[in-house]
């Protein structure tokens, strides 16, 4: 999106969170809530972003370094207008439009920001506000209009009189200014309010008195306006985001038996006709193929790649693991830092011991291998194609098992080589290996 910049207000402490962690750094399905705001702004086509930081500034600044967002420090938390004023030095020469969005509103959608920017541009307004209608608007600033519908001001909850509190149209918080109509009014905003802070919303009245055009755009999805100021609101936002993700996956052809008990992080990719059983958790950076069965009570962690027609059963945990087509990992198993080939059977209770106290080590299991119940595989090791590891066996670090070999015992010892099959490797395993 050309000729538009964004200011993200991320300085607040969030006293109701009762935490030493800056409010915007609290996690929402695996990522800081501020991460969602940055992604949404960029998803709307805005590349030039300045973030205003304050409480816990160093921690927040470190996060923004990774996102390549410029930061400025609000030295004293004196309100939203003061925060925008702090950002001025970073974009003072900017001549286009400036989006102002709050860092604690992680559910706002990129489509909403794009529509807001388009309406602002097409209307030629000095300021365009995002608004909505609430049956119970308690706690929100009210949009005050004249009899012609022109926006005159925003009355904050603690400043509004009784008749103003009856107004149902409220200010969502996100807005777009023309640059020249933002920084001018900032100098005129006073601290003459109950909180003794500089309210950015006072710019509405200042622009109105200067006969500047003020427009608005209403949102229909009220979940977008959720601001996270408490642990309860964090949980509410998590539920909304979880439901959005599940809805998108089901619309794409994935079956989720019980969305209420299932948690799938945003960005997870799952192929058509895959079935997700209840009480399953699938974290970020996971790709699952087509026609798989996952769960119940499975935990799929970041860095995992699952092929097609794979079964991952009850109480299985996978992390940084690749599981290829037709493989079965059925019960009470942990696979970490592993690569598992095609048509492999992983017996119940199998564990890859991937951490030696210093390093994460890798386990490689070849196509059509059979790992018996309760096997312990101490990485780094390699289990060959069509190899068999007996039930309860412990395969020691560096004890690579050759193709077709059978090992049993503690520690595991070679018994024999399994006969090589002429069956093609991409065919299904024998019936005995499908149990």
KELO-120895 format. One record per residue (C-alpha): x, z, y; residue in one letter; residue number from 1. Coordinates in nm, 2 decimals, padded with zeros to 4 digits. Last residue first. Layout:
REM KELO-120895
       u       w       v  aa    i
       X       Z       Y   A  NUM
...
REM end
This chain:
REM KELO-120895
       u       w       v  aa    i
  -00.19   01.37  -05.31   X  435
  -00.07   01.02  -05.23   X  434
   00.26   01.05  -05.41   X  433
   00.11   01.05  -05.76   X  432
  -00.10   00.75  -05.67   X  431
   00.22   00.54  -05.61   X  430
   00.32   00.47  -05.25   X  429
   00.15   00.21  -05.03   X  428
   00.33  -00.12  -04.98   X  427
   00.59  -00.17  -04.70   X  426
   00.88  -00.09  -04.92   X  425
   00.80  -00.37  -05.16   X  424
   00.77  -00.25  -05.52   X  423
   01.07  -00.34  -05.74   X  422
   01.12   00.03  -05.80   X  421
   01.46   00.19  -05.84   X  420
   01.48   00.45  -06.11   X  419
   01.53   00.80  -05.98   X  418
   01.89   00.92  -06.00   X  417
   01.95   01.25  -06.18   X  416
   01.98   01.62  -06.14   X  415
   02.18   01.66  -05.82   X  414
   02.21   02.01  -05.68   X  413
   02.01   02.19  -05.41   X  412
   02.14   02.53  -05.30   X  411
   01.92   02.69  -05.41   X  410
   01.77   02.45  -05.66   X  409
   01.67   02.09  -05.71   X  408
   01.80   01.74  -05.62   X  407
   01.68   01.40  -05.75   X  406
   01.87   01.09  -05.64   X  405
   01.71   00.76  -05.57   X  404
   01.92   00.68  -05.26   X  403
   02.19   00.94  -05.20   X  402
   02.13   01.29  -05.07   X  401
   02.35   01.40  -04.78   X  400
   02.47   01.76  -04.80   X  399
   02.59   01.80  -04.44   X  398
   02.39   02.11  -04.39   X  397
   02.25   02.25  -04.71   X  396
   01.94   02.13  -04.90   X  395
   01.74   02.43  -05.00   X  394
   01.50   02.36  -05.29   X  393
   01.17   02.54  -05.31   X  392
   01.00   02.24  -05.48   X  391
   01.24   01.96  -05.57   X  390
   01.38   01.71  -05.33   X  389
   01.33   01.35  -05.46   X  388
   01.52   01.05  -05.32   X  387
   01.33   00.72  -05.29   X  386
   01.54   00.62  -04.99   X  385
   01.81   00.87  -04.91   X  384
   01.78   01.22  -04.76   X  383
   02.02   01.25  -04.47   X  382
   02.15   01.58  -04.33   X  381
   02.23   01.75  -04.00   X  380
   02.03   01.96  -04.05   X  379
   01.93   02.22  -04.30   X  378
   01.64   02.09  -04.51   X  377
   01.42   02.37  -04.66   X  376
   01.18   02.27  -04.93   X  375
   00.86   02.47  -04.97   X  374
   00.66   02.21  -05.16   X  373
   00.86   01.90  -05.27   X  372
   01.00   01.62  -05.05   X  371
   00.94   01.28  -05.20   X  370
   01.13   00.98  -05.05   X  369
   00.94   00.65  -05.01   X  368
   01.15   00.54  -04.71   X  367
   01.44   00.75  -04.61   X  366
   01.45   01.10  -04.46   X  365
   01.68   01.16  -04.16   X  364
   01.73   01.51  -04.03   X  363
   01.89   01.56  -03.69   X  362
   02.07   01.86  -03.53   X  361
   01.97   02.06  -03.22   X  360
   02.29   02.24  -03.10   X  359
   02.42   02.59  -03.03   X  358
   02.24   02.84  -03.25   X  357
   02.22   02.61  -03.55   X  356
   01.89   02.44  -03.46   X  355
   01.73   02.17  -03.67   X  354
   01.62   02.36  -03.98   X  353
   01.37   02.11  -04.11   X  352
   01.09   02.30  -04.29   X  351
   00.86   02.20  -04.57   X  350
   00.57   02.43  -04.63   X  349
   00.35   02.18  -04.80   X  348
   00.52   01.88  -04.94   X  347
   00.63   01.58  -04.72   X  346
   00.54   01.25  -04.90   X  345
   00.72   00.95  -04.75   X  344
   00.55   00.60  -04.75   X  343
   00.76   00.49  -04.45   X  342
   01.06   00.67  -04.31   X  341
   01.09   01.02  -04.15   X  340
   01.32   01.07  -03.86   X  339
   01.37   01.43  -03.77   X  338
   01.45   01.64  -03.46   X  337
   01.20   01.90  -03.56   X  336
   00.96   01.89  -03.86   X  335
   00.77   02.21  -03.94   X  334
   00.52   02.21  -04.22   X  333
   00.21   02.42  -04.31   X  332
   00.02   02.13  -04.48   X  331
  -00.01   01.75  -04.50   X  330
   00.28   01.55  -04.38   X  329
   00.19   01.21  -04.53   X  328
   00.37   00.89  -04.45   X  327
   00.18   00.56  -04.44   X  326
   00.37   00.42  -04.14   X  325
   00.67   00.60  -03.99   X  324
   00.71   00.96  -03.86   X  323
   00.95   01.00  -03.57   X  322
   01.02   01.35  -03.46   X  321
   01.11   01.51  -03.12   X  320
   00.87   01.79  -03.22   X  319
   00.62   01.81  -03.51   X  318
   00.42   02.11  -03.61   X  317
   00.18   02.11  -03.91   X  316
  -00.09   02.38  -03.94   X  315
  -00.33   02.16  -04.13   X  314
  -00.25   01.79  -04.18   X  313
  -00.06   01.50  -04.03   X  312
  -00.16   01.18  -04.21   X  311
  -00.01   00.85  -04.11   X  310
  -00.20   00.53  -04.12   X  309
   00.01   00.37  -03.84   X  308
   00.33   00.52  -03.69   X  307
   00.39   00.86  -03.52   X  306
   00.64   00.91  -03.24   X  305
   00.71   01.26  -03.12   X  304
   00.92   01.33  -02.81   X  303
   00.69   01.61  -02.68   X  302
   00.50   01.83  -02.93   X  301
   00.23   01.76  -03.19   X  300
   00.07   02.09  -03.30   X  299
  -00.18   02.05  -03.58   X  298
  -00.46   02.30  -03.63   X  297
  -00.69   02.04  -03.80   X  296
  -00.51   01.81  -03.78   X  295
  -00.42   01.44  -03.72   X  294
  -00.55   01.15  -03.94   X  293
  -00.40   00.82  -03.84   X  292
  -00.59   00.48  -03.82   X  291
  -00.37   00.34  -03.55   X  290
  -00.05   00.48  -03.40   X  289
   00.04   00.80  -03.22   X  288
   00.27   00.82  -02.92   X  287
   00.37   01.15  -02.77   X  286
   00.53   01.22  -02.43   X  285
   00.30   01.50  -02.34   X  284
   00.15   01.75  -02.58   X  283
  -00.10   01.71  -02.86   X  282
  -00.28   02.03  -02.96   X  281
  -00.52   02.03  -03.25   X  280
  -00.80   02.28  -03.29   X  279
  -01.05   02.03  -03.44   X  278
  -00.95   01.70  -03.62   X  277
  -00.82   01.40  -03.44   X  276
  -00.91   01.07  -03.61   X  275
  -00.72   00.75  -03.53   X  274
  -00.95   00.45  -03.53   X  273
  -00.76   00.29  -03.24   X  272
  -00.42   00.39  -03.14   X  271
  -00.32   00.71  -02.95   X  270
  -00.10   00.72  -02.63   X  269
  -00.05   01.06  -02.46   X  268
  -00.04   01.02  -02.08   X  267
  -00.25   01.33  -02.01   X  266
  -00.22   01.62  -02.25   X  265
  -00.45   01.64  -02.55   X  264
  -00.62   01.98  -02.62   X  263
  -00.88   02.00  -02.90   X  262
  -01.13   02.29  -02.93   X  261
  -01.39   02.15  -02.69   X  260
  -01.32   01.79  -02.78   X  259
  -01.44   01.85  -03.14   X  258
  -01.42   01.55  -03.37   X  257
  -01.20   01.34  -03.14   X  256
  -01.23   00.98  -03.26   X  255
  -01.01   00.73  -03.08   X  254
  -01.15   00.39  -02.98   X  253
  -01.05   00.35  -02.62   X  252
  -01.35   00.53  -02.48   X  251
  -01.26   00.83  -02.70   X  250
  -00.91   00.83  -02.54   X  249
  -01.05   00.82  -02.19   X  248
  -01.30   01.09  -02.26   X  247
  -01.04   01.32  -02.41   X  246
  -00.81   01.28  -02.11   X  245
  -01.09   01.35  -01.86   X  244
  -01.20   01.65  -02.07   X  243
  -00.85   01.80  -02.06   X  242
  -00.82   01.74  -01.69   X  241
  -01.15   01.92  -01.63   X  240
  -01.06   02.21  -01.85   X  239
  -00.72   02.25  -01.69   X  238
  -00.88   02.25  -01.34   X  237
  -01.11   02.54  -01.45   X  236
  -00.82   02.73  -01.60   X  235
  -00.62   02.69  -01.27   X  234
  -00.94   02.80  -01.08   X  233
  -00.94   03.12  -01.29   X  232
  -00.57   03.18  -01.23   X  231
  -00.63   03.16  -00.86   X  230
  -00.59   02.92  -00.56   X  229
  -00.63   02.59  -00.73   X  228
  -00.83   02.36  -00.51   X  227
  -01.11   02.17  -00.69   X  226
  -01.21   01.87  -00.48   X  225
  -01.18   01.61  -00.75   X  224
  -01.41   01.80  -00.98   X  223
  -01.69   01.72  -00.73   X  222
  -01.71   01.36  -00.85   X  221
  -01.94   01.20  -00.59   X  220
  -01.69   01.17  -00.31   X  219
  -01.80   01.10   00.05   X  218
  -01.61   00.90   00.30   X  217
  -01.58   00.99   00.67   X  216
  -01.51   00.84   01.01   X  215
  -01.39   00.98   01.34   X  214
  -01.36   00.74   01.63   X  213
  -01.18   00.88   01.93   X  212
  -01.39   00.98   02.23   X  211
  -01.11   01.22   02.35   X  210
  -01.35   01.51   02.29   X  209
  -01.39   01.38   01.93   X  208
  -01.01   01.37   01.89   X  207
  -00.97   01.74   01.99   X  206
  -01.27   01.84   01.78   X  205
  -01.12   01.67   01.47   X  204
  -00.77   01.81   01.54   X  203
  -00.91   02.16   01.49   X  202
  -00.92   02.07   01.12   X  201
  -00.54   02.10   01.11   X  200
  -00.58   02.48   01.16   X  199
  -00.30   02.66   01.34   X  198
  -00.32   03.02   01.22   X  197
  -00.43   03.35   01.38   X  196
  -00.65   03.42   01.08   X  195
  -00.96   03.50   01.28   X  194
  -00.92   03.20   01.51   X  193
  -00.75   03.13   01.84   X  192
  -00.42   03.00   01.70   X  191
  -00.42   02.69   01.92   X  190
  -00.41   02.31   01.85   X  189
  -00.30   02.10   02.15   X  188
   00.04   02.00   02.03   X  187
  -00.11   01.88   01.70   X  186
  -00.35   01.66   01.89   X  185
  -00.07   01.41   01.98   X  184
   00.09   01.41   01.63   X  183
  -00.21   01.29   01.45   X  182
  -00.37   01.02   01.67   X  181
  -00.04   00.83   01.71   X  180
   00.00   00.83   01.33   X  179
  -00.35   00.70   01.26   X  178
  -00.49   00.97   01.05   X  177
  -00.60   00.99   00.69   X  176
  -00.78   01.29   00.53   X  175
  -00.78   01.52   00.22   X  174
  -00.94   01.86   00.29   X  173
  -01.27   01.84   00.11   X  172
  -01.46   01.91   00.44   X  171
  -01.82   02.01   00.37   X  170
  -02.17   01.87   00.41   X  169
  -02.43   02.14   00.32   X  168
  -02.49   02.28   00.66   X  167
  -02.66   02.63   00.64   X  166
  -02.33   02.79   00.75   X  165
  -02.37   02.62   01.08   X  164
  -02.70   02.81   01.15   X  163
  -02.54   03.14   01.08   X  162
  -02.23   03.08   01.30   X  161
  -01.91   02.92   01.16   X  160
  -01.57   03.08   01.24   X  159
  -01.49   03.24   00.90   X  158
  -01.63   02.94   00.71   X  157
  -01.44   02.68   00.92   X  156
  -01.64   02.47   01.15   X  155
  -01.52   02.11   01.15   X  154
  -01.58   01.91   01.46   X  153
  -01.79   01.64   01.64   X  152
  -01.86   01.38   01.36   X  151
  -02.11   01.12   01.49   X  150
  -02.44   01.12   01.30   X  149
  -02.65   01.02   01.60   X  148
  -02.80   01.37   01.63   X  147
  -02.45   01.52   01.65   X  146
  -02.23   01.60   01.35   X  145
  -02.06   01.92   01.24   X  144
  -01.89   01.90   00.90   X  143
  -01.87   02.25   00.75   X  142
  -01.54   02.41   00.64   X  141
  -01.57   02.56   00.29   X  140
  -01.61   02.91   00.16   X  139
  -01.98   02.90   00.09   X  138
  -02.10   02.54   00.05   X  137
  -02.37   02.62  -00.21   X  136
  -02.57   02.30  -00.27   X  135
  -02.26   02.10  -00.19   X  134
  -02.24   01.76  -00.02   X  133
  -01.90   01.59   00.00   X  132
  -01.63   01.49   00.25   X  131
  -01.30   01.30   00.27   X  130
  -01.22   01.26   00.64   X  129
  -01.11   00.95   00.83   X  128
  -00.92   00.98   01.15   X  127
  -00.84   00.74   01.44   X  126
  -01.10   00.50   01.29   X  125
  -01.04   00.13   01.27   X  124
  -01.32   00.10   01.02   X  123
  -01.13  -00.14   00.78   X  122
  -00.82   00.07   00.77   X  121
  -00.99   00.40   00.72   X  120
  -01.22   00.25   00.45   X  119
  -00.92   00.11   00.27   X  118
  -00.72   00.44   00.28   X  117
  -01.02   00.63   00.15   X  116
  -01.07   00.38  -00.13   X  115
  -00.71   00.41  -00.23   X  114
  -00.72   00.78  -00.22   X  113
  -01.03   00.79  -00.44   X  112
  -00.89   00.54  -00.69   X  111
  -00.58   00.76  -00.72   X  110
  -00.79   01.05  -00.83   X  109
  -00.80   01.41  -00.70   X  108
  -00.76   01.65  -00.98   X  107
  -00.43   01.82  -00.87   X  106
  -00.56   01.97  -00.55   X  105
  -00.30   02.25  -00.49   X  104
  -00.05   02.02  -00.32   X  103
  -00.29   01.93  -00.04   X  102
  -00.32   01.58   00.10   X  101
  -00.26   01.43   00.44   X  100
  -00.25   01.05   00.45   X   99
  -00.07   00.90   00.75   X   98
  -00.15   00.56   00.89   X   97
   00.11   00.33   01.06   X   96
   00.36   00.38   01.34   X   95
   00.62   00.60   01.17   X   94
   00.89   00.71   01.42   X   93
   00.81   01.08   01.38   X   92
   00.81   01.05   01.00   X   91
   01.07   01.31   00.89   X   90
   01.07   01.51   01.22   X   89
   00.70   01.53   01.20   X   88
   00.69   01.71   00.87   X   87
   00.70   02.06   01.03   X   86
   00.40   01.96   01.25   X   85
   00.21   01.90   00.93   X   84
   00.28   02.25   00.82   X   83
   00.19   02.39   01.16   X   82
  -00.14   02.21   01.14   X   81
  -00.20   02.35   00.79   X   80
  -00.14   02.72   00.88   X   79
   00.12   02.96   01.00   X   78
   00.33   03.00   00.69   X   77
   00.66   03.06   00.87   X   76
   00.97   02.84   00.80   X   75
   00.78   02.53   00.70   X   74
   01.06   02.35   00.52   X   73
   01.08   01.97   00.49   X   72
   01.10   01.77   00.18   X   71
   01.16   01.40   00.09   X   70
   01.02   01.29  -00.25   X   69
   01.26   01.15  -00.50   X   68
   01.06   01.29  -00.79   X   67
   01.36   01.48  -00.93   X   66
   01.45   01.61  -00.59   X   65
   01.09   01.72  -00.55   X   64
   01.13   01.97  -00.84   X   63
   01.44   02.11  -00.68   X   62
   01.26   02.15  -00.35   X   61
   00.99   02.35  -00.52   X   60
   01.24   02.59  -00.67   X   59
   01.43   02.62  -00.34   X   58
   01.12   02.67  -00.13   X   57
   00.97   02.96  -00.32   X   56
   00.73   03.00  -00.04   X   55
   00.76   02.71   00.21   X   54
   00.75   02.34   00.13   X   53
   00.61   02.04   00.32   X   52
   00.63   01.73   00.11   X   51
   00.71   01.38   00.26   X   50
   00.60   01.07   00.08   X   49
   00.67   00.70   00.15   X   48
   00.56   00.52  -00.17   X   47
   00.19   00.50  -00.13   X   46
   00.02   00.26  -00.38   X   45
  -00.27   00.48  -00.49   X   44
  -00.07   00.56  -00.81   X   43
   00.20   00.70  -00.58   X   42
  -00.04   00.94  -00.43   X   41
  -00.18   01.03  -00.77   X   40
   00.16   01.08  -00.93   X   39
   00.26   01.31  -00.64   X   38
  -00.06   01.51  -00.68   X   37
  -00.02   01.54  -01.05   X   36
   00.33   01.67  -01.02   X   35
   00.21   01.93  -00.77   X   34
   00.02   02.09  -01.06   X   33
   00.34   02.15  -01.24   X   32
   00.33   01.98  -01.58   X   31
   00.25   02.09  -01.93   X   30
  -00.13   02.08  -01.93   X   29
  -00.15   02.23  -01.57   X   28
   00.16   02.43  -01.48   X   27
   00.20   02.66  -01.18   X   26
   00.46   02.50  -00.95   X   25
   00.20   02.44  -00.67   X   24
   00.14   02.81  -00.64   X   23
   00.51   02.91  -00.60   X   22
   00.60   03.14  -00.89   X   21
   00.63   03.51  -00.80   X   20
   00.27   03.55  -00.91   X   19
  -00.05   03.72  -00.82   X   18
  -00.24   03.38  -00.82   X   17
  -00.45   03.52  -00.54   X   16
  -00.15   03.53  -00.31   X   15
  -00.11   03.15  -00.34   X   14
   00.23   03.12  -00.17   X   13
   00.15   02.81   00.03   X   12
   00.41   02.55   00.12   X   11
   00.29   02.24  -00.07   X   10
   00.12   02.03   00.19   X    9
   00.18   01.67   00.08   X    8
   00.23   01.43   00.37   X    7
   00.17   01.06   00.29   X    6
   00.28   00.74   00.45   X    5
   00.09   00.41   00.51   X    4
   00.21   00.08   00.64   X    3
   00.16  -00.12   00.32   X    2
   00.00   00.00   00.00   X    1
REM end
